[in-house]
Amino acid sequence: MTKRKTILGLASGVALSALTAGSAMAQEVTLKLHQFLPAQANVPKLVLDVWADNVEKDSEGRIKVDRYAAMALGGTPPELMDQAIDGIADVVWTVVGYTPGRFRTTEVFELPFMVADARAASCAYNKMYDEHMKDGEFSDVHIVGTWVHGPGIFHTNEPVEKPDDLQGMKIRGGSVLVNKLLERVGATPVGMPVPAVSEGLSKGVIDGTTIPWEVTESLKVPELVSNHTEFEGPALYNLTFVLAMNKDAYENLSDENKAVIDANAGLEFSVFAGGTQADADAPAREVAVNLGNNIITISEEEAESDWYPIVEPIYAEWIAEMDGMGRDGQALIDQARTLMDECAADMASIDTYGAK
């Protein structure tokens, strides 16, 4: 972890400039948006740029969003949340699990074979954030959006059809909970941020990785391994994300500018973000198809017989850990499932955010 006292000396916070008389279109605020992927990757291009463009347009030029890709402001991906808290960046997009143990409630959507639809899960996540996380785990930041990606799958140098096929493999795990699954089948989980996956595969540091299809193209994964294992029904895993804003950066906005941020935040934006990320899976998958790679599809019946028994103890352990923290783990799982069903049924009225 970078020494926060040292970083704080570099923080500039939100840049404010006074409006001059008669120049209603003058820029008042510049927000620094920081994230870990290259600018041309799907999330920056299809989600973050859309959000930033909408904020700039809706504010009629009063808010400008400067975009810093691939950790251009310094630090490492696991430091992004603290950069938002400390004001190194005004807004960050990050994987919640890059800081394991700090935001435990979000893990309900990262449990193996929990999520079947990214839009419904992103909706449920946002509702549960409002109820359980806003004034607790995320009280140090102003959250703009909460979402999950599409189905996480295996990309490996050897075919994976059954859990035993993973034995002895070094696999970059997508989350703490997936790492537990890997351990249970005899694989070696390797902690590694997404940007390091390409080098890890090319140098043989890992034998495979768990990531969704959409990010494989920018990381050249189909060129580095030739086997991909996907699951019908609920996904092997999903990761949770947040678009988080420094609290002072938000509170120091004028009421008019706060209204712009609020209009581009919350449930509809979260569903848009998760759905857009999931929609980018299909074009990326075609890259692997066109290369002639081996794509293995595990049926839901096969998953239930071969894979689900492995994850049952992971659920029990997570529930016990949450109960030990004074939270009802089973109730969180039940609520997440109920909300995902409700959101799926009402999706037409929720999935309304997009480019303007």
C-alpha positions in Angstrom: 0.0 0.0 0.0 1.5 3.4 -1.0 2.1 5.5 2.1 -1.0 7.7 2.3 0.8 10.6 4.0 3.2 10.9 1.1 0.4 10.7 -1.5 -1.7 13.2 0.3 0.9 15.8 -0.3 0.3 15.4 -4.0 -3.5 15.6 -3.8 -5.1 18.6 -5.5 -8.8 17.6 -5.0 -11.4 19.3 -7.1 -10.3 22.2 -9.2 -12.8 25.0 -8.8 -12.9 28.2 -10.9 -15.3 31.1 -10.4 -17.9 32.0 -12.9 -17.4 35.4 -14.4 -20.4 37.6 -15.0 -22.2 36.9 -18.2 -20.4 33.6 -18.9 -23.0 31.0 -17.7 -21.2 28.3 -19.7 -17.9 28.8 -18.0 -16.3 25.7 -16.5 -16.7 25.6 -12.7 -15.4 22.2 -11.8 -12.8 19.7 -13.1 -13.1 16.2 -11.9 -10.2 13.7 -12.2 -11.5 10.3 -13.1 -8.9 7.5 -12.5 -9.0 3.8 -13.4 -6.8 0.9 -14.2 -7.6 -0.2 -17.7 -6.3 1.2 -21.0 -8.5 4.0 -22.4 -9.5 1.8 -25.4 -10.8 -1.1 -23.2 -14.5 -1.7 -23.0 -15.3 -0.3 -19.6 -13.5 3.0 -20.1 -14.9 3.3 -23.7 -18.4 2.1 -23.3 -19.3 3.0 -19.7 -17.0 5.6 -18.1 -16.7 7.8 -21.2 -20.5 7.7 -21.6 -20.9 8.7 -17.9 -18.3 11.5 -18.2 -19.8 12.8 -21.5 -23.3 12.8 -20.0 -22.1 14.7 -16.9 -20.3 17.3 -19.1 -23.4 17.7 -21.4 -26.0 17.8 -18.6 -23.9 20.4 -16.7 -23.8 22.6 -19.9 -20.0 22.8 -19.5 -19.9 23.6 -15.8 -18.3 20.3 -15.1 -15.3 18.9 -17.0 -14.2 15.3 -16.4 -10.5 14.6 -17.1 -10.0 10.9 -17.7 -6.8 9.2 -16.5 -6.5 5.6 -17.7 -4.1 2.8 -16.8 -3.2 4.3 -13.4 -1.8 7.4 -15.0 -2.1 9.3 -11.7 0.2 6.8 -10.1 -0.3 4.0 -7.6 -1.6 0.5 -8.2 -5.2 -0.8 -8.7 -5.7 -1.9 -5.1 -5.0 1.7 -4.1 -7.8 3.3 -6.1 -10.4 3.3 -3.3 -8.0 5.1 -0.9 -7.2 7.5 -3.7 -10.9 8.4 -3.8 -11.1 8.7 0.0 -8.0 10.8 0.2 -8.7 13.1 -2.8 -5.8 11.9 -5.0 -8.5 11.4 -7.6 -12.0 12.9 -7.5 -13.7 9.8 -9.0 -12.4 6.2 -9.4 -13.6 3.1 -11.0 -12.4 0.0 -9.2 -12.9 -3.7 -8.5 -14.2 -3.9 -4.9 -12.3 -7.1 -4.3 -8.9 -5.4 -4.9 -9.2 -4.5 -1.2 -10.3 -7.8 0.3 -11.9 -7.8 3.6 -13.0 -4.1 3.6 -16.3 -4.4 1.8 -17.6 -7.8 2.7 -21.3 -7.3 2.0 -20.6 -6.9 -1.7 -19.3 -10.5 -1.7 -22.8 -11.8 -1.8 -22.8 -11.1 -5.5 -19.3 -12.8 -5.9 -20.3 -16.1 -4.5 -19.8 -18.9 -7.1 -22.8 -19.7 -9.2 -24.8 -16.9 -7.6 -25.5 -14.6 -10.6 -27.3 -15.4 -13.8 -27.8 -11.9 -15.2 -25.5 -8.9 -14.9 -28.3 -6.3 -15.2 -30.5 -7.9 -12.6 -27.5 -8.4 -10.3 -26.4 -4.8 -10.7 -29.9 -3.6 -9.9 -30.0 -5.8 -6.8 -26.5 -4.7 -5.8 -27.5 -1.1 -6.0 -30.6 -1.7 -3.9 -28.6 -3.6 -1.2 -26.0 -0.8 -1.3 -28.7 1.7 -0.3 -29.9 -0.5 2.5 -26.8 -2.1 3.9 -23.6 -0.4 2.6 -24.1 3.3 2.1 -23.8 4.3 5.7 -21.5 1.4 6.6 -18.7 0.0 4.5 -18.8 2.8 1.9 -19.4 5.7 4.3 -16.0 7.3 3.4 -16.9 7.9 -0.3 -19.8 9.0 -2.4 -20.9 6.1 -4.5 -22.1 6.9 -8.1 -22.7 3.4 -9.3 -22.5 -0.2 -8.3 -22.4 -3.1 -10.7 -21.2 -6.6 -11.7 -19.7 -7.8 -15.0 -21.0 -10.6 -17.2 -20.2 -14.3 -16.5 -16.6 -15.0 -15.3 -15.1 -18.0 -17.0 -11.9 -20.0 -17.2 -9.3 -19.3 -19.9 -6.5 -21.9 -19.7 -3.6 -23.5 -21.5 -5.2 -27.0 -21.0 -8.9 -27.9 -21.3 -11.0 -27.6 -18.2 -14.2 -29.7 -18.3 -14.4 -31.0 -14.8 -13.1 -29.7 -11.5 -10.3 -32.3 -11.4 -8.8 -30.8 -14.6 -7.7 -27.7 -12.6 -5.6 -29.8 -10.2 -2.0 -28.5 -10.2 -2.8 -25.5 -12.3 -1.8 -22.0 -11.4 -4.9 -19.9 -12.0 -5.4 -16.2 -11.5 -8.5 -16.1 -9.4 -11.2 -13.5 -10.0 -12.1 -13.1 -6.3 -11.3 -14.3 -2.8 -14.3 -16.7 -3.1 -13.2 -18.1 -6.5 -9.8 -18.6 -5.0 -11.4 -20.8 -2.3 -13.0 -22.9 -5.1 -9.6 -23.2 -6.8 -8.0 -24.4 -3.6 -10.7 -27.0 -3.1 -10.0 -28.6 -6.5 -6.2 -28.6 -6.0 -5.3 -25.6 -8.1 -3.0 -22.8 -6.9 -4.8 -19.4 -6.8 -2.6 -16.5 -7.9 -3.5 -13.0 -6.9 -3.1 -10.6 -9.8 -4.8 -7.4 -11.0 -6.4 -7.7 -14.5 -3.7 -5.6 -16.2 -1.0 -8.1 -15.3 -2.8 -11.1 -16.8 -1.2 -10.9 -20.2 2.3 -10.9 -18.9 1.5 -13.6 -16.4 0.2 -15.9 -19.2 3.0 -15.1 -21.7 5.7 -15.8 -19.1 4.1 -18.9 -17.7 3.6 -17.4 -14.2 0.0 -18.6 -14.5 -1.6 -21.5 -16.5 -4.9 -19.7 -16.8 -7.1 -17.0 -15.6 -10.7 -16.2 -14.6 -12.1 -13.1 -16.3 -15.2 -12.4 -18.3 -15.1 -12.5 -22.1 -15.3 -8.7 -22.6 -11.8 -8.0 -21.2 -10.1 -10.8 -23.1 -9.7 -8.9 -26.3 -7.8 -6.0 -24.9 -5.5 -8.4 -22.9 -4.9 -10.6 -26.0 -6.0 -13.7 -23.9 -7.3 -15.7 -26.9 -3.9 -15.4 -28.4 -2.1 -16.6 -25.3 -4.3 -19.6 -24.3 -6.6 -21.7 -26.5 -9.1 -23.1 -24.1 -12.1 -21.4 -22.6 -14.6 -22.9 -20.2 -18.0 -21.2 -19.8 -21.1 -22.2 -17.9 -24.8 -22.3 -18.7 -27.1 -20.9 -16.0 -25.6 -19.0 -13.1 -22.0 -17.9 -13.7 -18.9 -19.4 -12.2 -18.4 -16.0 -10.6 -18.9 -12.3 -11.0 -17.0 -9.4 -9.6 -18.4 -6.3 -8.0 -17.4 -2.7 -9.1 -18.0 0.8 -7.8 -17.7 4.2 -9.4 -16.7 6.1 -6.3 -16.4 9.9 -5.7 -14.4 11.7 -3.1 -16.9 13.0 -0.5 -15.5 16.5 -0.3 -15.5 16.7 -4.1 -19.2 15.9 -4.1 -20.2 18.0 -1.1 -18.3 21.1 -2.5 -20.4 21.1 -5.6 -23.1 23.6 -6.1 -26.6 22.3 -5.7 -27.0 22.6 -9.5 -23.9 20.5 -10.1 -24.8 18.0 -7.4 -28.1 17.5 -9.3 -26.1 16.7 -12.4 -24.1 14.0 -10.6 -27.2 12.6 -9.0 -29.0 12.4 -12.3 -26.1 10.3 -13.6 -25.9 8.0 -10.6 -27.8 5.3 -8.8 -30.0 2.5 -10.0 -30.4 3.3 -13.7 -26.7 4.1 -14.2 -25.6 0.9 -12.3 -27.9 -1.3 -14.5 -26.5 0.4 -17.6 -22.9 -0.2 -16.5 -23.4 -3.8 -15.7 -25.5 -4.5 -18.8 -23.1 -2.7 -21.1 -20.1 -4.6 -19.7 -22.0 -7.9 -20.2 -23.1 -7.0 -23.7 -19.4 -6.6 -24.6 -18.9 -10.3 -23.9 -20.3 -11.6 -27.3 -18.0 -9.6 -29.6 -14.9 -10.6 -27.6 -16.0 -14.2 -27.6 -16.0 -14.1 -31.4 -12.3 -13.3 -31.4 -11.7 -16.7 -29.8 -14.1 -18.4 -32.1 -12.4 -16.9 -35.2 -9.0 -18.1 -33.9 -10.3 -21.6 -33.7 -9.9 -21.9 -30.0 -11.5 -24.6 -27.9 -14.6 -23.3 -26.2 -16.1 -25.7 -23.7 -19.6 -25.2 -22.4 -20.6 -26.7 -19.1 -24.4 -27.4 -19.0 -26.3 -26.3 -15.9 -27.0 -30.0 -15.2 -23.2 -30.8 -15.3 -22.5 -27.7 -13.1 -25.1 -28.9 -10.6 -23.6 -32.4 -10.4 -19.9 -31.7 -10.7 -19.3 -28.1 -9.5 -22.1 -27.1 -7.1 -21.1 -29.6 -4.4 -17.6 -27.9 -4.3 -19.0 -24.5 -3.6 -21.5 -25.5 -0.9 -18.9 -25.3 1.9 -17.8 -21.9 0.5 -21.3 -20.6 1.1 -21.5 -22.1 4.6 -18.1 -20.5 5.5 -19.2 -17.1 4.1 -22.4 -17.2 6.0 -20.6 -18.1 9.2 -18.1 -15.3 8.7 -20.9 -12.8 8.1 -22.8 -14.0 11.1 -19.6 -13.6 13.2 -19.5 -9.9 12.1 -23.1 -9.4 13.3 -24.6 -9.7 9.9 -27.1 -12.4 8.8 -25.3 -14.0 5.9 -28.1 -16.3 4.8 -30.5 -13.3 4.9 -28.2 -11.4 2.6 -28.1 -14.3 0.2 -31.9 -14.7 0.3 -32.4 -10.9 -0.2 -29.9 -10.8 -3.1 -31.7 -13.6 -4.9 -35.2 -12.1 -4.3 -34.0 -8.7 -5.6 -32.4 -10.2 -8.7 -35.7 -11.9 -9.5 -37.7 -8.8 -8.9 -35.3 -6.6 -10.9 -35.3 -9.1 -13.9 -39.1 -8.9 -13.9 -39.1 -5.1 -13.9 -36.0 -4.5 -16.2 -37.8 -2.6 -18.9 -38.5 0.3 -16.6 -35.0 0.2 -15.0 -32.6 -0.1 -18.0 -33.1 3.4 -19.3 -29.7 5.1 -18.9 -27.3 5.6 -21.9 -25.6 8.1 -24.1 -27.5 11.4 -24.5 
